Amino acid sequence: MNDRRASTALISIATLTLSFAALAAPIARAAVAPPPTRLSLADAVAFAAGRAPAVVEAGYRTREAEARRNQARAALLPSISGAASQSNRTYNSRTFGFSFPTVPGVPGFPELVGPFDVSDARLYASQTLFDPAGYERWRAAGVGVEASRAAGVSSADQASMVAAVAYLSLLRADAQVAASREDSVLAAELDDLAKSRLASGVSPAIDATRARTELSRARSLVTMAGTNRSRAEIDLARALGVEPGHRFELADSLSEVLGSSAAPHDSAAALVLAAERRPDLAAADAEVRRIRAERTAIQAERLPKLDLTANWGASGQHFDQAIATREVGIAVTLPIVDGLRREGRVTEQTAQLGTAEVRARDLRDQAAAEIESAMLDFENGMQQVDFAHERLGLAAEELAQARERFTTGVAGNNEVIDAQSSLVRAQEADIEARYSVALARVALARAVGVMQTVK
């Protein structure tokens, strides 16, 4: 009996130990969780430009383009190969088409020749002397590398733009969390004041009910703002190409100068700079030049091609009896008719060239439109910031007056609640105005092509 009780006690202790370990595991993981990463807007832009998945993919595409260029160049470089063989052969003499005369009384030439050994070891070399089509294909592949590199820079700018927008969205969420908490604190103070006046018998119960309702609303907004902040943090992690659970501590505030860059605020100067700096414009122009070179390469296939070939080696019945032999020659290849296939390829390339030229012109127009739109958004945002500052001051003054009227018993707290709602809307308008200004600055930097100077 004592042994059974001891076994039961040991089992209970083991169960409790395992349960405690299971409960303590999440606490231990939380204790070793890494601290939030401190991040500025400039850091986010630089990090996304080098580490975002789209940028990494663009790097691999550039490596593919470089490999294609090397393959095209190989057609113009020397080619050397070697071969060695040892064989034992027999032949049927009649397969050569010769009829050998016979002499009476003498055996005729045998139909089966051999067997005999053949040994051969040889080096083969060739060099293209004149190949205009191959040269144009190599040149087109080189322009393709330029286009791919420019597209990679454009991908980096786009990734930086996405990261910057996500960063600003998280800053806005932080500001909304702070504003909602201030609103909740104010609602709690008004609730305490309403309870105190109700207890003193100087205020009706409806005032206390209104205050509790307002406090409940404010607390729900705090919860909602926190959820929005967590979602914005996930979006920033995805934009930077890190794990969604990564946490950030933002080094900037949603100020009116956030998002400044080297982009000029003059339309003419911005257009000139965009023509020089925007990588997508450079990629579009390079694509036009690549297609032109491809078409020229196809047209050059009508020209003759000149090749030098040579081989040297040793041959004989056996390698120890082999002697040196060689062959040197020049070959000229001149295509004459290929069933009009070449003409069809030229027509296809001409159509692709027209498409690329239209796309390049449209992209330049799009760049101009983006610059003008960003400048309009910036000017409007600055005006909204001024209006929001004025509105904030008036809302705070209104709240102070309404609170004084309620405290002195001149009016109920419905005026205080209305004034508090006005203050909340004014705070929201101020946050949105400052966010819009920063967003317009970033959009202007992207439109001009100076995204990496954003800070």
C-alpha positions as CSV (number, residue, x, y, z in Angstrom):
1,M,0.0,0.0,0.0
2,N,2.8,2.4,0.9
3,D,4.6,1.6,-2.4
4,R,1.4,2.3,-4.3
5,R,1.0,5.7,-2.5
6,A,4.6,6.5,-3.3
7,S,4.1,5.7,-7.0
8,T,1.0,7.8,-7.1
9,A,2.8,10.7,-5.5
10,L,5.7,10.4,-7.9
11,I,3.3,10.4,-10.9
12,S,1.5,13.5,-9.6
13,I,4.8,15.3,-9.1
14,A,5.9,14.4,-12.6
15,T,2.6,15.6,-14.0
16,L,2.8,18.9,-12.2
17,T,6.4,19.3,-13.3
18,L,5.5,18.8,-17.0
19,S,2.5,21.1,-16.7
20,F,4.7,23.8,-15.1
21,A,7.2,23.4,-17.9
22,A,4.5,23.7,-20.6
23,L,3.2,26.9,-18.9
24,A,6.7,28.3,-18.5
25,A,7.8,27.7,-22.1
26,P,5.8,30.7,-23.6
27,I,7.1,32.9,-20.7
28,A,10.6,31.8,-21.4
29,R,10.2,32.5,-25.1
30,A,8.8,35.9,-24.4
31,A,11.7,36.6,-22.0
32,V,14.3,36.0,-24.8
33,A,12.3,37.8,-27.5
34,P,14.6,40.2,-29.3
35,P,14.1,43.9,-28.6
36,P,12.4,46.1,-31.3
37,T,14.7,47.3,-34.1
38,R,15.2,51.1,-34.0
39,L,14.5,52.3,-37.6
40,S,14.5,55.7,-39.3
41,L,12.9,56.5,-42.6
42,A,16.3,56.7,-44.3
43,D,17.2,53.3,-42.8
44,A,14.0,51.7,-44.2
45,V,14.6,53.2,-47.6
46,A,18.2,51.9,-47.7
47,F,17.4,48.5,-46.3
48,A,14.6,47.9,-48.8
49,A,16.8,49.0,-51.7
50,G,19.3,46.2,-50.9
51,R,17.3,43.5,-49.2
52,A,13.7,43.5,-50.5
53,P,12.7,40.3,-52.3
54,A,11.9,42.2,-55.5
55,V,15.4,43.7,-55.5
56,V,17.0,40.3,-55.0
57,E,15.0,38.9,-57.9
58,A,16.1,41.8,-60.1
59,G,19.7,41.0,-59.2
60,Y,19.3,37.4,-60.5
61,R,17.7,38.7,-63.7
62,T,20.7,40.9,-64.3
63,R,23.0,37.8,-63.8
64,E,20.8,36.0,-66.4
65,A,21.3,38.9,-68.8
66,E,25.1,38.9,-68.3
67,A,25.1,35.1,-68.9
68,R,23.3,35.6,-72.2
69,R,25.8,38.3,-73.2
70,N,28.6,35.9,-72.6
71,Q,26.9,33.2,-74.6
72,A,26.5,35.6,-77.5
73,R,30.2,36.6,-77.3
74,A,31.3,33.0,-77.5
75,A,30.3,32.9,-81.2
76,L,33.1,35.4,-81.9
77,L,35.8,33.8,-79.8
78,P,38.1,30.8,-80.7
79,S,36.8,27.3,-80.2
80,I,39.3,24.5,-79.4
81,S,38.4,20.9,-78.9
82,G,40.2,17.5,-78.9
83,A,39.4,13.9,-79.8
84,A,41.2,10.6,-79.7
85,S,40.1,7.2,-81.0
86,Q,41.3,3.7,-81.4
87,S,39.3,1.4,-83.7
88,N,39.4,-1.9,-85.5
89,R,37.7,-1.8,-88.9
90,T,36.5,-3.9,-91.8
91,Y,35.1,-2.7,-95.1
92,N,33.1,-4.2,-98.0
93,S,35.0,-3.1,-101.1
94,R,31.9,-3.2,-103.2
95,T,30.4,-0.3,-101.1
96,F,32.9,2.0,-102.7
97,G,31.4,1.5,-106.2
98,F,34.6,0.3,-107.8
99,S,35.0,-2.9,-109.9
100,F,38.5,-4.2,-109.7
101,P,39.7,-6.3,-112.8
102,T,40.7,-9.9,-112.2
103,V,43.6,-11.8,-113.7
104,P,43.0,-15.5,-114.7
105,G,44.6,-17.8,-112.2
106,V,45.0,-15.0,-109.7
107,P,42.6,-14.5,-106.8
108,G,40.4,-11.4,-107.3
109,F,40.4,-8.4,-105.0
110,P,38.6,-9.5,-101.8
111,E,35.3,-8.1,-101.0
112,L,36.1,-8.0,-97.3
113,V,38.9,-5.6,-96.5
114,G,40.5,-5.8,-93.0
115,P,40.3,-6.1,-90.2
116,F,42.9,-3.4,-89.5
117,D,43.6,-0.9,-86.7
118,V,43.2,2.9,-86.9
119,S,44.5,5.2,-84.2
120,D,43.9,9.0,-84.3
121,A,44.4,11.8,-81.8
122,R,43.6,15.3,-82.9
123,L,43.1,19.0,-81.9
124,Y,40.4,21.0,-83.6
125,A,40.3,24.8,-83.7
126,S,38.1,27.3,-85.3
127,Q,37.9,31.1,-85.3
128,T,35.3,33.4,-86.8
129,L,36.9,36.0,-88.9
130,F,33.8,37.9,-90.1
131,D,30.3,37.5,-88.6
132,P,28.2,40.7,-88.6
133,A,25.1,38.9,-87.3
134,G,27.0,37.4,-84.4
135,Y,28.6,40.8,-83.6
136,E,25.2,42.4,-83.6
137,R,23.7,39.7,-81.4
138,W,26.5,40.2,-78.9
139,R,25.9,44.0,-78.9
140,A,22.2,43.5,-78.4
141,A,22.9,41.2,-75.4
142,G,25.2,43.9,-74.0
143,V,22.4,46.5,-74.3
144,G,20.1,43.9,-72.6
145,V,22.5,43.9,-69.6
146,E,22.2,47.7,-69.4
147,A,18.4,47.4,-69.5
148,S,18.4,44.7,-66.8
149,R,20.6,46.7,-64.5
150,A,18.5,49.8,-65.0
151,A,15.4,47.7,-64.3
152,G,17.1,46.4,-61.1
153,V,17.7,50.0,-59.9
154,S,14.1,50.8,-60.7
155,S,13.0,47.7,-58.6
156,A,15.1,49.1,-55.8
157,D,13.4,52.5,-56.0
158,Q,10.0,50.8,-56.1
159,A,10.9,48.7,-53.1
160,S,12.1,51.7,-51.2
161,M,8.9,53.6,-52.1
162,V,6.8,50.7,-50.7
163,A,8.9,50.6,-47.5
164,A,8.7,54.3,-47.1
165,V,4.9,54.3,-47.4
166,A,4.7,51.4,-44.9
167,Y,7.0,53.3,-42.5
168,L,4.8,56.4,-42.8
169,S,1.7,54.3,-42.2
170,L,3.2,52.9,-39.0
171,L,4.1,56.4,-37.9
172,R,0.6,57.5,-38.5
173,A,-0.7,54.5,-36.6
174,D,1.6,55.5,-33.7
175,A,0.2,59.0,-33.7
176,Q,-3.3,57.6,-33.8
177,V,-2.6,55.4,-30.8
178,A,-1.2,58.3,-28.8
179,A,-4.2,60.5,-29.8
180,S,-6.7,57.8,-28.8
181,R,-4.9,57.3,-25.5
182,E,-5.1,61.0,-24.8
183,D,-8.8,60.9,-25.7
184,S,-9.3,58.0,-23.3
185,V,-7.5,59.8,-20.4
186,L,-9.7,62.9,-21.0
187,A,-12.8,60.8,-21.2
188,A,-11.9,59.1,-17.9
189,E,-11.4,62.5,-16.2
190,L,-14.8,63.7,-17.5
191,D,-16.3,60.5,-16.2
192,D,-14.9,61.1,-12.8
193,L,-16.1,64.7,-12.8
194,A,-19.6,63.5,-13.9
195,K,-19.7,61.0,-11.1
196,S,-18.6,63.5,-8.5
197,R,-21.2,66.0,-9.6
198,L,-23.9,63.3,-9.6
199,A,-22.9,62.3,-6.0
200,S,-23.0,66.0,-5.0
201,G,-26.5,66.2,-6.4
202,V,-25.7,69.1,-8.7
203,S,-25.8,67.1,-12.0
204,P,-28.5,64.7,-13.4
205,A,-27.9,61.0,-13.9
206,I,-28.0,61.5,-17.7
207,D,-24.7,63.4,-17.5
208,A,-23.0,60.4,-15.8
209,T,-24.5,58.1,-18.4
210,R,-23.2,60.2,-21.2
211,A,-19.7,60.3,-19.6
212,R,-19.6,56.5,-19.3
213,T,-20.7,56.1,-22.9
214,E,-18.0,58.4,-24.0
215,L,-15.4,56.6,-21.9
216,S,-16.5,53.3,-23.5
217,R,-16.1,54.8,-27.0
218,A,-12.7,56.2,-26.2
219,R,-11.5,52.8,-24.9
220,S,-12.7,51.0,-27.9
221,L,-10.9,53.4,-30.1
222,V,-7.7,52.7,-28.2
223,T,-8.1,49.0,-28.9
224,M,-8.8,49.7,-32.5
225,A,-5.8,52.0,-32.9
226,G,-3.5,49.3,-31.3
227,T,-4.8,46.7,-33.8
228,N,-4.2,49.1,-36.7
229,R,-0.7,49.7,-35.4
230,S,0.1,46.0,-35.3
231,R,-1.2,45.6,-38.8
232,A,0.9,48.5,-40.0
233,E,4.0,47.0,-38.3
234,I,3.4,43.7,-40.2
235,D,3.1,45.6,-43.5
236,L,6.4,47.3,-42.8
237,A,8.1,44.0,-42.0
238,R,6.8,42.6,-45.3
239,A,8.0,45.7,-47.2
240,L,11.5,45.2,-45.8
241,G,11.6,41.5,-46.5
242,V,11.9,40.4,-42.8
243,E,9.7,38.1,-40.7
244,P,6.2,39.4,-40.2
245,G,6.6,39.1,-36.4
246,H,9.5,41.6,-36.4
247,R,9.0,44.6,-34.1
248,F,10.2,48.1,-34.8
249,E,10.9,51.3,-32.8
250,L,10.5,54.2,-35.1
251,A,13.2,56.9,-34.8
252,D,11.2,59.7,-36.6
253,S,8.1,61.6,-35.7
254,L,5.4,62.6,-38.2
255,S,6.8,66.1,-38.7
256,E,6.2,68.4,-41.6
257,V,9.8,68.0,-42.8
258,L,9.8,64.2,-42.8
259,G,10.4,62.7,-46.2
260,S,12.6,65.5,-47.5
261,S,14.9,64.6,-50.4
262,A,17.1,66.1,-53.2
263,A,14.0,66.5,-55.4
264,P,13.5,70.1,-56.5
265,H,10.0,71.7,-56.0
266,D,10.2,73.4,-59.4
267,S,8.4,71.4,-62.1
268,A,10.9,72.3,-64.9
269,A,13.9,71.4,-62.8
270,A,12.2,68.2,-61.5
271,L,11.5,67.1,-65.1
272,V,15.1,67.7,-66.2
273,L,16.4,65.7,-63.2
274,A,13.9,62.9,-63.7
275,A,15.1,62.5,-67.3
276,E,18.6,62.0,-65.9
277,R,18.0,60.0,-62.8
278,R,14.8,57.9,-63.2
279,P,16.0,54.3,-63.7
280,D,12.8,53.1,-65.3
281,L,13.2,55.7,-68.1
282,A,16.8,54.4,-68.6
283,A,15.6,50.8,-68.7
284,A,12.9,51.7,-71.3
285,D,15.4,53.5,-73.5
286,A,17.8,50.6,-73.2
287,E,15.1,48.1,-74.2
288,V,14.4,50.2,-77.3
289,R,18.1,50.0,-78.2
290,R,18.2,46.3,-77.5
291,I,15.4,45.5,-79.9
292,R,16.9,47.7,-82.6
293,A,20.2,45.7,-82.2
294,E,18.3,42.4,-82.4
295,R,16.6,43.5,-85.6
296,T,20.0,44.6,-87.0
297,A,21.4,41.2,-86.2
298,I,18.7,39.4,-88.1
299,Q,19.2,41.7,-91.1
300,A,22.9,41.0,-90.9
301,E,22.3,37.3,-91.4
302,R,22.0,38.1,-95.1
303,L,25.7,38.9,-95.2
304,P,28.4,36.2,-95.6
305,K,30.2,34.6,-92.7
306,L,33.9,33.8,-92.8
307,D,35.4,31.1,-90.6
308,L,39.0,29.8,-90.2
309,T,39.2,26.1,-89.3
310,A,42.2,23.9,-88.5
311,N,43.1,20.6,-87.0
312,W,46.4,18.9,-86.1
313,G,47.1,15.4,-84.7
314,A,48.7,12.1,-85.1
315,S,47.2,9.1,-86.9
316,G,48.2,5.6,-87.9
317,Q,47.5,1.9,-87.2
318,H,48.9,2.3,-83.7
319,F,49.7,5.3,-81.6
320,D,53.4,4.3,-81.4
321,Q,53.5,4.4,-85.2
322,A,51.4,7.5,-85.7
323,I,52.6,10.4,-87.7
324,A,51.6,14.1,-87.6
325,T,48.9,15.3,-89.9
326,R,47.0,18.6,-90.3
327,E,44.3,20.4,-92.1
328,V,43.8,24.2,-92.5
329,G,40.9,25.8,-94.3
330,I,38.7,28.9,-94.7
331,A,35.0,28.5,-95.1
332,V,32.6,31.1,-96.4
333,T,28.9,30.8,-95.6
334,L,26.4,32.8,-97.6
335,P,22.7,32.4,-96.9
336,I,20.5,32.8,-100.0
337,V,16.9,31.8,-99.3
338,D,15.4,30.5,-96.0
339,G,11.8,30.5,-97.0
340,L,11.2,34.2,-96.0
341,R,11.7,33.2,-92.4
342,R,14.2,35.9,-91.9
343,E,11.9,38.6,-93.2
344,G,9.2,37.4,-90.8
345,R,11.6,37.7,-87.9
346,V,12.5,41.2,-89.0
347,T,8.8,42.2,-89.2
348,E,8.3,40.7,-85.7
349,Q,11.2,42.7,-84.3
350,T,9.9,45.9,-85.9
351,A,6.6,45.5,-84.2
352,Q,8.3,44.9,-80.9
353,L,10.4,48.0,-81.5
354,G,7.2,50.1,-82.1
355,T,5.7,48.7,-78.8
356,A,8.9,49.6,-76.9
357,E,9.0,53.1,-78.3
358,V,5.4,53.7,-77.4
359,R,6.0,52.4,-73.9
360,A,9.1,54.6,-73.5
361,R,7.1,57.7,-74.5
362,D,4.2,56.9,-72.3
363,L,6.6,56.3,-69.4
364,R,8.1,59.8,-69.9
365,D,4.6,61.3,-69.9
366,Q,3.8,59.2,-66.7
367,A,6.9,60.6,-65.0
368,A,5.8,64.1,-65.8
369,A,2.3,63.4,-64.5
370,E,3.7,61.8,-61.3
371,I,5.8,64.9,-60.6
372,E,2.9,67.3,-61.1
373,S,0.6,65.1,-59.0
374,A,3.1,64.9,-56.2
375,M,3.6,68.6,-56.2
376,L,-0.1,69.2,-56.0
377,D,-0.4,66.8,-53.1
378,F,2.4,68.5,-51.3
379,E,0.9,72.0,-51.7
380,N,-2.5,70.8,-50.6
381,G,-1.0,68.9,-47.7
382,M,0.8,72.0,-46.5
383,Q,-2.4,74.0,-46.6
384,Q,-4.2,71.2,-44.7
385,V,-1.5,71.2,-42.1
386,D,-2.1,75.0,-41.5
387,F,-5.9,74.4,-41.3
388,A,-5.4,71.5,-39.0
389,H,-3.3,73.5,-36.6
390,E,-5.9,76.3,-36.5
391,R,-8.6,73.7,-36.0
392,L,-6.7,72.0,-33.2
393,G,-6.4,75.3,-31.3
394,L,-10.1,76.1,-31.7
395,A,-11.1,72.6,-30.6
396,A,-8.9,72.8,-27.5
397,E,-10.4,76.2,-26.7
398,E,-13.9,74.9,-27.2
399,L,-13.3,72.0,-25.0
400,A,-11.9,74.2,-22.2
401,Q,-14.9,76.5,-22.4
402,A,-17.4,73.6,-22.4
403,R,-15.6,72.0,-19.5
404,E,-15.7,75.2,-17.5
405,R,-19.5,75.6,-18.2
406,F,-20.1,72.1,-17.0
407,T,-18.0,72.5,-13.9
408,T,-19.8,75.7,-12.9
409,G,-23.2,74.0,-13.6
410,V,-24.1,76.4,-16.5
411,A,-24.6,73.5,-18.9
412,G,-24.6,69.8,-19.1
413,N,-21.8,67.6,-20.2
414,N,-23.3,67.1,-23.7
415,E,-21.4,70.3,-24.7
416,V,-18.2,68.8,-23.3
417,I,-18.8,65.5,-25.2
418,D,-19.4,67.5,-28.4
419,A,-16.3,69.5,-27.8
420,Q,-14.3,66.4,-27.1
421,S,-15.5,64.8,-30.4
422,S,-14.4,68.0,-32.2
423,L,-11.0,67.7,-30.7
424,V,-10.7,64.1,-31.7
425,R,-11.6,64.9,-35.3
426,A,-9.2,67.8,-35.3
427,Q,-6.4,65.5,-34.1
428,E,-7.3,63.0,-36.8
429,A,-7.2,65.8,-39.4
430,D,-3.8,67.0,-38.1
431,I,-2.4,63.5,-38.3
432,E,-3.7,62.9,-41.8
433,A,-2.4,66.3,-43.0
434,R,1.1,65.6,-41.7
435,Y,1.0,62.1,-43.2
436,S,-0.1,63.5,-46.5
437,V,2.8,65.9,-46.6
438,A,5.3,63.2,-45.9
439,L,3.7,60.9,-48.4
440,A,3.8,63.6,-51.1
441,R,7.5,64.3,-50.4
442,V,8.3,60.6,-50.9
443,A,6.2,60.4,-54.0
444,L,8.0,63.4,-55.5
445,A,11.4,61.8,-54.7
446,R,10.3,58.6,-56.5
447,A,8.9,60.5,-59.5
448,V,12.2,62.5,-59.9
449,G,14.4,59.4,-59.4
450,V,16.1,60.4,-56.1
451,M,14.4,57.9,-53.9
452,Q,17.6,57.0,-52.1
453,T,18.0,60.5,-50.8
454,V,14.8,60.4,-48.7
455,K,15.3,61.1,-45.0
